[in-house]
Amino acid sequence: MSGRVSAIARPRVVVLGAGFAGLNAAHALRDADAAVVLLDKNNYHTFQPLLYQVSTGYLAAEEVGATLRTIFRRQPSVTVRMGAAVSVEWTDRKLCLQDGSALEFDYLILAAGAETNYFGIAGMAEHSWPLYTLDDAVRLRMHLLNRLEEAAATVDHAAEPITAVVVGGGPTGVETAGALASMGQELVGPATALRVTLVEAIPRLLAAFSPRSSKRALEDLRRRGVEVRLGETVDSADAGGVTLADGHRIETDTVIWAAGVQANPLGGAFGLELAKHGRILVDPQLRVPGHPNVFAAGDIAVTTPAHGAPPPMLASAAIQTGRHAGEQVARLLAGKPLIPFRYRDKGIMAVLGRGDAVAELPLRSSGGRTSRYPLRFGGLPAWLLWLGVHIVYLIGFRNRLKVLLDWGWSYFTSRGAGAILVHPPDTRQRTS
Amino acid sequence: MSGRVSAIARPRVVVLGAGFAGLNAAHALRDADAAVVLLDKNNYHTFQPLLYQVSTGYLAAEEVGATLRTIFRRQPSVTVRMGAAVSVEWTDRKLCLQDGSALEFDYLILAAGAETNYFGIAGMAEHSWPLYTLDDAVRLRMHLLNRLEEAAATVDHAAEPITAVVVGGGPTGVETAGALASMGQELVGPATALRVTLVEAIPRLLAAFSPRSSKRALEDLRRRGVEVRLGETVDSADAGGVTLADGHRIETDTVIWAAGVQANPLGGAFGLELAKHGRILVDPQLRVPGHPNVFAAGDIAVTTPAHGAPPPMLASAAIQTGRHAGEQVARLLAGKPLIPFRYRDKGIMAVLGRGDAVAELPLRSSGGRTSRYPLRFGGLPAWLLWLGVHIVYLIGFRNRLKVLLDWGWSYFTSRGAGAILVHPPDTRQRTS
């Protein structure tokens, strides 16, 4: 009997990575006649756009992490496996995992995402806090809370102000710097000052946005006490602070790296052809050249579509390419022809503060990225749109309720939820 | 001017410990003309009765920990200080802290609580997981989730069942064993079996309760698959498991210690007279003999009241003694005479499962502990009472909402909230 079962076993699709791309790929396979194995280093999906709120104590880690088995509880064909792939044996169609085991596949969807890119800046990898995984966010929060507690421990005399440097003026850097500016006062009390400096290499914040949104972000951060240094690059980082290219020195033990990402190096380790940022170059069907049963989606891959722009390294692109890759495998399984991917640009948004954001949208989902979005607005309407989009895409109904509760609460009381310092003994020593 | 200010400075009351006793002591000083410093190892209050729900993935750490500064935001006379006291200089009225600094006091309230007591069982301190602090609970959860993930990683063959041993059959042991029995299946899936054994030295569970409640707890745990070994003591623990006094061996790498606590050893370190369980012996006014400005409350202290029973090591006693100690200092500050403490027994409760608990209550809050409580009931009414009491005493309105949300959710869906494995790299090695 069991031999019989294995002889008629359904083909196995391995989805490598459970970020936006991997989740949507696995979900797109819900009606396919296949056994899906979703492999990820963690047993949860991370809602990356809100990591900065975890690192600044406004949300609990559990609120931006959703257990994969819970997400797929109604899709029994999906098996969740926690583990890390290190190499592949293409001829045997086998992934080799870090724990020494192997995972065979008939179809493979590579969706392992991206990682922090320090651009080779001396000392940056060793001396800065990245903000790309939930572990990163929790560790940064512990560090920040420890520093704030140390400052607050001086009952009998005035505390030295704490200095934090955020490198990078994109949405993550702007959002993080803004949240940090609020954090010290709201969480620890007015006695402690947290001085925040943001350094951005180009002459304006939010480079992907219109100059008007950039100006708005700059004015907002400055009004909230953030020192913004535009057009300045960081030359090196060490245990005592950062040195800018012009020689200016900022003493700090809190450098937050929000300046760049690159594709997960797995593409190179698997011997695949890479494009800019180390992304796997896939064909317009999102298929890996030379491997008819292998697709790649999300930040790890890039394609030059037949028409329109290539998908950027953004959540909305990962959702679209992930879904498309899953559908492609489903088409192959059903004997149907593949269809080319077409990116729909949904626009861009960044939060500036409580009740304040900027949003720039296409008039309708356009096939390619335009240099300017025609629909631009800011303030409360943009913030409400941001809130709505994030609540809709947040995984898990309970998480949505909790995050809404926390945001509503913070909005009216200016107090964060997650400022408790669990594990203080582990945090004085960074684990990198 | 500053000399003038210091000459008319308000007296400083240091409250050592921010558990139930310390919180209530600080709160009782809200109208006193004093500067209150609340000193604790953590920057949060831990709601200990729900720690087992954090360790089994049903609640997030943030839901049972409440930031101290947030709790006292409307009581500006309270300063929160994170730190650990190591010794005292009585003549200078100065606490010496672990970081080398000192904290002067005019009045001192010792409320440093209790800690795990392994009763000298060989290997137990090294090889078991305690469940007494939020750090303990988070570490145990990481360990359990890692073990469950390892078992679930065997996609291609059946997994070895995981074994967990809970030592202690009091409310904590019963609640933990019951939650563990549900955890494996609900969080990871039916493929993985989690075998739970509970070992209790005396011949029944819940010794403080009536035999009927004990029987109910036993039947309930057994029905849920927990192996209950009554009248058996653990002789030793090692990396591979536990050995019982009768020579029986249970192989496991998950021993959870829920069998005993003792007072924080600070009383001894401070040179004070100790009673049973290492508790500081205070007079009926909760004052430390020989130190007219020093009081002690909660688990760390015990008194022989003029009438009635001494306060047990329970949350309700800590709340009452803490409040009384704070009020005593307020009386001294106002030039009023001290009044003796009188313990009001509120009864006992333990949860057996979802919608099931046992409760035993006095007819009215009696002055002393009776051997039997006249009001005894179980099932859903007892569970609803347990739920109500825990929600009322949980600190922070937002935490109450979130815990209610999580409980309601779990009640109807049988799914926990906090099963995400943040920090996996740190958990393979125990930090003890």
Interface residues (C-beta under 8 A of the other chain):
Chain A: V37 K41 N42 N43 Y44 A60 A61 E62 E63 G65 A66 T67 R69 T70 R73 T79 V80 R81 M82 G83 D99 S101 L103 L134 D135 V138 R139 L145 E149 A152 A153 V155 L187 V188 G189 R398 L401 K402 L405 D406 W409 R415 A417 G418 A419 I420 L421 V422 H423 P424 P425 D426 T431
Chain B: V37 K41 N42 N43 Y44 A60 A61 E62 E63 G65 A66 T67 R69 T70 R73 T79 V80 R81 M82 G83 D99 S101 L103 L134 D135 V138 R139 L145 E149 A152 A153 V155 L187 V188 G189 R398 L401 K402 L405 D406 W409 R415 A417 G418 A419 I420 L421 V422 H423 P424 P425 D426 T431
